[in-house]
Amino acid sequence: MDDSTDVVPTFEDAVPGTGSVCVVIPARDDAPMLDRCLAALAAQTRPPAEVLVVDNGSQDDTAAVARRHGARVVFEPEQGIPRAASAGYDAATAEIIARLDADSLPDPDWVERIEKAFAADPDLDFLTGGARFYGATPLVHWAGRHLYIGGMYAVLSPALGHAPLFGSNMAMRRETWDVLRDEVHRSPRGIHDDLDISFHIRPLMTVRYDRDLVVGVSARPFASWPALRRRLSWVLPTVRLHWPEQAPWRRRAARRRLRPRPMGRRAARGQVPRA
């Protein structure tokens, strides 16, 4: 009997440990979409050094799917995306920590593009990109990309002083996370963890938005008004956690005050190498 249909490509099949990027994927009860996401990562032109799935109290076979693809599983029983994502970043060991959601479908060169971007710019702290929605009508896809994601960048970039991070498609240096890990909010469930990190980015840390770094993302947030309203309702609580200390005018003033000194940009940002 031919068992070839049961063979699943894994990260170990693709020259393991050769890259500098660890991909973190928080997931809860999302096994089918996670299966597709991990298959896309197994087909990368530049294999990730490691893929780490954070099982956030799943009742389905999320963990089994992750292991079948060769991913490392970290269990975070306290539910909430901020808690799960942070647990994944803490456990990552590679130089660059990339983030996807379980419904993300990265292009084959996604890891390679991230690795090259950080290698080309030693002062780059964060890299983020956009989304190409799937699973709904063309009108929903257009609205998601231009109004939801486009609106996020248009509104939040001036307020933050840099592009906001998009949790379904982002990456950061491990040493940068080490600086911020004790400052981010982990416990609140009704907030956007990527926006929370965006508020914690220090004045001299650098963020690059690459409009060509695009991943497929499920359009399920737009499947119903309650689903979309739930996502939008997380924005204000996230902002409140940082108000008024991180008000736009204060962030701009801090950037003007803390300009790079001769000591070097990374030292000026308060970053220290990992022990």
PyMOL commands that set and color helices and strands:
alter all, ss='L'
color gray80, all
select helices_A, chain A and resi 4-6+11-14+31-42+62-68+81-91+110-120+138-160+174-180+193-200+220-222+225-232+235-240+248-257+265-268
alter helices_A, ss='H'
color red, helices_A
select strands_A, chain A and resi 21-27+50-55+72-75+96-99+105-106+126-134+170-173+207-218
alter strands_A, ss='S'
color yellow, strands_A
deselect
rebuild
show_as cartoon
